[in-house]
């Protein structure tokens, strides 16, 4: 098969890249090994509950990357639910309280005493106004926090806030410049974070539908087996017994997985550098309850243990059937915990103990349960010196990378969509030859 662009991987980034190019008239084929599109954003329904593969949060769904991609596709904004900060609780030992988004709410939280509230307010103001270009690239977020306040409880909270916003454990090891930039863009935005109505599927189906509507193809249930590189460029991709040729290729699978697609040569050596990247993982438990166990909160975070419990359906009711609740629980895993079955299992037991503590009666109310002991959240742990994969290959000139292991100053789903936009712009700068290319050139004109 011959097309303008072949995308390897039908997850969020691959589908967004394909949709943006298909909208401009390019002939696009997306190859996805799963039986349906979505990749790690895969969403399915079970007894009226909508479950995603692990974490589900979209930063700035209106004003961020998602809004920009939807606008480029001519699609209306998608509905979502926005958590109420005053129903978001933090537990640190015997202390418990919500922290609002406004200064007066911060100063009234029961999580801290007055002196600690003043210290936290000062750090938050410093964080908001920090010039990240003046922060050394080798400084970690934990080191930056330690320089701002001597109070141990405030430090613990700030590291916990970093874990919630990065999924990394310990979040203090993250590159300060990268992570503070993420907080500055998102933490203080009005549409800070949202849970999509319909889960991730509401997003990636828009992209898949655009590809098909524009004449492209989304091939599912077919794994790419080999990337064929000749004379410094990708010549073809072999998948399911079919040879896919194109002018440009997009690798939208995690770098740790791409290494299996090549054998030998400069391109294999290039991929090998990134295949050892340290990823971010979490133990996730999704629970569908037959009744609403709690209505006084939407989220609880255990600061001491890096445990997260979110009643997604309290924010976006359509994720659960009437009268029920959908809870997503997560134990963030350190690199050592992710590499050890025994340590990961211990974290799972911690997560279950937290359910007993915060949601008594959950076992009796559970009608749907799904556990992912070590779900990959991101292929890149952004610690100092680990910037990620570049836009395009150095040894295969027509191969581009669109995934959340990219070298972009963003985090999580925002990275996926920004990578898709960047790759689509780079490929779109040079309309391909041939019939499909004429169609693309006309669309650009």
C-alpha angles and dihedrals in degrees: 000000000000125000141151096253133013117196119201107210129032099216125118096289096043094048093045091050091048093047094051092050095042090051088058092052103264120144103244134186120185118197117204124179094206122086089247135026120265107077110198088355090064112148129192139171126238122180091334096314121117111219129187129199097268122302121033120189132124117201115221095351091185105037102023136072095303092056090049094050093047090049091051089053092048090242126142120245115277123240118253142160123248119213118237108236091213089061092050110097134196124203121201112169107299093345119097132172151127123253115208129211096245127076094243090052091050090053093053100049118127091213092084142029120245096268091050092048090054091048092050092047090053093050092048091052090049091048092051094051099037117129100226092195088067094054114096113247091231095057115104124217089245091056091048091051092049089056092054102053140009093208111112095204093052090048091052091050093050091050089048090051087053092052092051090051098043106024087225124133119231091022091185087077093064120109105268096215093053097044098043088053089054092051093047092055097044116017095065097039120112091231091042098157137349140190108225119238102244094019125253090326090074087064105039094043089061089057095045091048091051092052092052094042090054093052098265129128134235109199113197132186090034122109121206107242105182141012108211113211122190130170095353097311140082109260099182148337121233115215131160093347092306126114111220115200125186145152092247135021130202123205106208099166124097113277090240089063099041094070090074090063097066138053123205131322133083094304092055090050090050093051091046089065090060099036089077093056112133110244133205117247139178139188105238131192121185117196130188112203125205089219139021105272096185132014099171096079144025101200140021124190121191103214095192095054105025093242123153129199121181128178094210092181091060086064099035107023095190090072090076133040118258111291093013135099135218116213126189115198124187137184108197111225127219117220090260092049092048090052095050124065090201094052092044090051090051089054090051090055090050088053091051091048089054090053089055090050101045102027109035112190094029095127094057092045096049116110098157125038131173126173127195105187096194112010116180108238097175133355092224130063102201101220121148112294095021107101100156138230121331128238095265141012120268093210100038105044098194095051119098131187123228113171140098092272089074126125093249124127093241137093139230117330091000089063091053094054096041090051090051092051092048094049093046090051092049094049091040091057089076114040110214124243125253134046095314089045092054088052090051093047091051091049092051091047 
